[in-house]
Amino acid sequence: MLILIPLKSITAANKFRQFFHADDSDIVGLLCIARALDGGESDIVSSHHVWNTLQKERPDVAETLTKPIWYFDRKGEVSAGEEPYIKTSVFYLETGPNPRVYSKWDPYYIKSLDRFMSTGVIPPLSPEQIEAAKVLEETCARLSLHMILEIGDIQFLSNEHVLHARTAYKDFAPPKPRRHLMRLWLATPEGEGGWKLPFHDSAEKKRGGIQVNNNAPVAPLDAE
């Protein structure tokens, strides 16, 4: 059974490109309600393919991405007693009879940490980390599949296996509708066949997503 986390409506005015990343849920779904005048299309890539390619072409980058030296901003979505960021690796490698590769990556949650870096709370990115982030994005772009969602199309992606991005876009002028996609985050708990993840809530039925204290989830049908 799939557990619904939040439902969001994406009508953001930001028309810039989104870089490759994975959301904080097991599965992300998109329903296209209205297309942009130009762009706003989807790029996806297998994180396993990316990892294998990095191992062959840039083993130094692959090694940097497996080190637990990466800070990710929580952007204020923090429960009482928690740090405003987490420190982890980008790629996790599991060995044994069933070896696996799992990735957690979102460059926006690294770039937004400037407020902590500038005050010395956390260290700035090293030259190796800057190079690794650059090579990772370039490799994703080179290996990616480009998708165009028409009105009524639905896309489901596993954040355990796929990194996704969005091209820049230009909206129609009013009164024509703006680009509009409905987003759905789903959890697949361990007890229902989901992957065991390297996070504290891996065994919970409602895992991933955003939970601050005991606040009830908010699911607006239109962007706030």
C-alpha positions in Angstrom: 0.0 0.0 0.0 1.2 3.5 -0.8 1.0 6.1 2.0 0.0 9.6 0.9 2.3 12.3 2.4 1.5 15.8 1.0 -0.2 16.9 -2.1 1.0 20.2 -3.6 0.1 22.3 -6.6 3.0 23.7 -8.6 2.2 27.0 -10.1 5.4 28.8 -9.1 6.4 31.9 -10.9 10.1 30.8 -10.9 10.9 30.2 -14.6 14.5 29.2 -14.1 15.9 25.7 -14.7 15.8 23.2 -11.8 18.9 21.2 -11.5 19.0 17.4 -11.0 17.8 16.3 -7.5 15.6 13.8 -5.6 12.7 14.7 -3.4 12.4 13.7 0.2 9.9 11.0 -0.5 9.9 7.5 -1.9 7.9 8.3 -4.9 6.9 11.6 -6.5 4.0 12.0 -9.0 3.2 14.8 -11.3 0.0 15.5 -13.1 0.1 18.0 -15.9 -2.9 20.4 -15.8 -1.6 23.2 -18.0 1.6 23.5 -20.0 3.9 26.5 -20.3 4.1 28.5 -23.4 7.7 27.3 -23.8 9.8 24.9 -21.8 9.1 23.6 -18.3 9.8 20.0 -19.4 11.2 17.1 -17.5 14.6 15.5 -17.5 15.2 12.3 -15.6 18.2 10.0 -15.1 18.9 6.7 -13.4 21.0 7.4 -10.3 22.5 3.9 -10.7 23.6 4.8 -14.3 25.1 8.0 -13.0 27.0 6.2 -10.3 28.4 3.5 -12.6 29.5 6.2 -15.1 31.2 8.3 -12.3 33.1 5.2 -11.2 34.4 4.7 -14.7 35.1 8.3 -15.6 35.7 10.1 -12.4 36.4 7.8 -9.5 37.7 10.7 -7.5 34.3 12.4 -7.7 32.5 9.2 -6.9 34.6 8.9 -3.7 33.9 12.5 -2.7 30.2 11.9 -3.1 30.3 8.9 -0.8 31.9 10.8 2.1 29.6 12.0 4.9 30.8 15.5 4.5 27.8 17.1 2.8 25.5 19.5 4.7 21.9 19.9 3.6 19.7 22.8 4.7 16.4 22.0 6.3 15.1 25.5 5.5 13.4 26.0 8.8 11.4 22.8 8.6 12.8 21.6 11.9 11.1 20.1 15.0 12.1 21.1 18.5 15.6 20.1 19.5 16.8 19.3 15.9 19.6 21.0 14.0 18.7 23.3 11.1 20.7 21.1 8.7 21.8 17.5 8.3 25.2 16.1 7.5 25.4 13.0 5.3 26.8 11.7 2.0 25.3 12.0 -1.5 25.7 8.3 -2.4 25.3 5.4 0.0 26.8 2.1 -0.9 25.5 -1.2 0.6 27.7 -4.3 0.3 26.8 -7.9 0.9 24.7 -10.5 -1.1 22.4 -7.8 -2.5 24.6 -4.6 -2.9 22.7 -1.4 -3.5 23.3 2.2 -4.4 21.1 4.9 -2.9 21.5 8.6 -3.4 20.3 11.8 -1.6 21.0 14.9 -3.6 19.5 18.4 -3.9 21.9 21.2 -4.8 19.4 23.9 -3.7 19.6 22.6 -0.1 23.4 23.0 -0.2 23.5 26.5 -1.9 21.0 27.8 0.7 23.5 27.1 3.5 25.5 30.3 2.9 24.0 31.8 6.0 25.7 29.1 8.1 28.9 29.0 6.1 29.4 32.8 6.3 29.2 32.8 10.1 31.5 29.8 10.5 28.8 27.5 11.9 29.6 24.9 9.2 32.6 24.8 6.8 32.3 26.1 3.3 32.4 23.6 0.4 35.9 22.4 -0.4 37.3 22.6 -4.0 36.7 18.8 -4.2 33.1 19.2 -3.3 32.5 22.1 -5.7 34.1 20.0 -8.5 32.0 16.9 -7.5 28.8 18.9 -7.6 29.7 20.3 -11.0 30.6 16.9 -12.5 27.5 15.3 -11.0 25.2 17.8 -12.7 27.0 17.5 -16.0 26.9 13.7 -15.9 23.2 13.7 -15.1 22.5 16.1 -18.0 24.5 14.0 -20.4 22.8 10.7 -19.5 19.3 12.0 -19.0 16.0 11.2 -20.8 13.9 14.2 -21.8 10.2 14.0 -21.3 7.4 16.4 -22.3 4.2 16.0 -20.3 1.0 16.9 -22.1 -2.2 17.9 -20.3 -3.5 14.9 -18.5 -0.1 13.0 -18.5 1.0 11.6 -15.2 4.7 10.9 -14.2 5.7 8.7 -11.3 9.4 8.6 -10.3 11.2 6.6 -7.6 13.5 8.9 -5.6 15.5 5.9 -4.7 16.4 5.3 -8.3 15.9 8.4 -10.3 17.1 12.0 -10.2 15.0 14.6 -12.0 15.2 18.2 -13.3 13.1 20.7 -15.1 14.0 23.0 -18.0 13.5 26.7 -17.8 10.1 27.9 -19.0 8.1 30.9 -20.2 4.4 31.2 -19.3 1.5 32.4 -21.4 0.4 36.0 -20.8 -2.9 36.4 -18.9 -5.7 35.5 -19.2 -4.3 32.2 -20.5 -3.5 29.7 -17.7 0.0 29.5 -16.3 2.0 26.3 -16.2 0.3 24.1 -13.6 1.3 20.7 -12.3 -0.1 18.8 -9.3 2.6 17.0 -7.2 2.1 14.0 -5.0 4.5 12.5 -2.5 4.1 8.9 -1.6 5.8 6.7 1.0 6.5 3.0 0.5 7.4 1.6 4.0 9.8 -1.2 4.6 6.9 -3.4 5.8 5.3 -3.0 2.4 8.3 -3.7 0.2 10.1 -0.3 0.4 13.8 0.0 0.6 15.5 0.2 4.0 16.9 3.8 4.0 19.8 5.3 6.1 17.5 7.6 8.0 15.8 7.5 11.4 12.3 7.2 10.0 13.0 4.3 7.6 10.8 1.9 9.4 7.8 4.3 9.8 4.8 4.0 7.6 4.8 7.7 7.0 8.4 8.3 6.2 10.2 11.0 4.2 8.5 14.2 3.3 8.3 17.0 5.8 7.1 16.7 9.4 7.6 19.6 11.9 6.7 18.6 15.5 3.1 17.2 15.5 1.7 19.7 12.9 -0.9 18.2 10.7 0.1 18.1 7.0 -1.2 20.8 4.7 -2.2 19.9 1.1 -3.4 23.1 -0.8 -4.8 22.5 -4.2 -3.4 25.9 -5.4 0.0 27.3 -4.7 0.3 29.4 -1.6 
